[in-house]
Every structure is written in structure tokens, then in C-alpha cells.
Amino acid sequence: MKPAKISRKIIGPLGWQEFSGGNWLRAEEQVMLDRYLPKIFGFYMLKLGHLSGQMDGHHSMIRKQVCIAPSIATQDIVAELTALPIQESSVDLCLLNHTLDFSDDPHQILREVERVLTQDGYLILSGFNPMSLMGIRAHLGRRRIIPWSCQMFTPMRVRDWLNLLGFEVLHDERYAFTGFTNSQPLGSWFEQKGRLYARPFSSCYLMVARKRTVPLTPIRQKWQLKKTIAVRPLASS
């Protein structure tokens, strides 16, 4: 298995329109977000990366929404995603739309997400699946072209990372049965059949996970011995 951390710098897109099918993909993921965002409450939402920053969060109950990205574009804060300038346990929801795909150290990004999330905070992330038409296309001479220039991790591998960090995956969506060579997928009928019968081979996945905090030291119940009752003999008459 290839290591997740690599030495080469991955150049990610500054917007969805920079790659073929990007606008369609953004619309599909927006529909999913609009379904999950109203169910998550809190004070602060953190969007990591340029693609996440361009997602619409108006359906969310969380009104304070901040985007962090490593370069100037649509962000509110310019910073490295592997060292977030955010206080520990202060964010209720982190949004990562293909953020791990275009990172040279996805493990560290997830560790930072776990650090800044509150207890029982939420994480929504999406990514490209290498076991798909998208993954096949990446091996056919398109490694230097966005979006095929990214790293791709199987959904099961990402689930393992989340489990190790103490997250519970609540939802796992599979979609985009296309190689992203065109601005539109092969057809809505093909997409529907793929979501029903070919989930492992989808080009994209979206997961909703929740941070679970378990105390390291179990709280033991304090046991006390019952006081003995002294019984005096009855006086003889």
C-alpha cells in the first residue's frame, strides 16, 4: 500500500470550474450537503480548502462559517491545513470537499481536524475513489492534469483512518460513475443504476462522521463496606 504522505507538492484547483465535470460534481455534492447540514447544530463551521470554501452553507444551522486555504482565492484565512491556527475543541463542523485528495499529508489534516473539533463534533468529507473509471483514467497518461493529478484513497482506507482517530462514520454516499472526461456524466440512468448496483466502483464518495470522545480512565464506582449492626442480648428477667 502506498504511503499517504508524499514528498511531491500537489497543485490543487482553485475552483470547481478548473476541471472537466467539476461544476456537475459540485452540484451533486451540494445536494448531499443540503440534506445533512440542517441536522447539525453548533456555533462554528470550518471549510478546509478552496473547493470546500465554494460550497453553499445557507442550509446549515451554523451561521459562523470560515474557510481556510493555503493560498489567496476564496478563503477567509490563509494558512497551511496541516497546522490550523484554530483553538482546540472550538469547531462544531469541518467540511473537506476533496481536501485530502489534493494534500501531500492527508493524515496530518485529519489529526488537525480531530484536534479542533468539539466533543461529538462532525466531519463531512468527499474524495475520489481509485477503484473506478476515475482511477483507471488517471493511469492512462493524465497524472499531471487536474483532477487526475491528485492522490486517491479507497473509502475503506479513509474509514480506517477515521476509526483510528475516534470517529464514527454515520453516512457513506457513493456517486459519480464517470471518468470526468466530459462536463456531464454518461446519463442520469447510468448514474442511478451505478448507485444501486455498483457502489464499490463509484468515482466519488462522501462521508459524514462524528467525533466520539471516550474517557481514557474509566470512572470506578466507590464501594463502601456496610456498617455492621451490633445486636445486644436481651436482659434476662
Secondary structure as UniProt FT lines:
FT   HELIX           16..18
FT   TURN            20..21
FT   HELIX           22..36
FT   HELIX           37..39
FT   STRAND          44..48
FT   HELIX           50..53
FT   TURN            58..59
FT   STRAND          64..69
FT   STRAND          77..78
FT   TURN            81..82
FT   TURN            88..89
FT   STRAND          91..97
FT   TURN            99..102
FT   HELIX           106..116
FT   STRAND          117..128
FT   HELIX           133..138
FT   TURN            139..141
FT   TURN            143..144
FT   TURN            146..149
FT   HELIX           155..164
FT   TURN            165..166
FT   STRAND          167..175
FT   HELIX           188..197
FT   HELIX           199..201
FT   STRAND          204..211
//
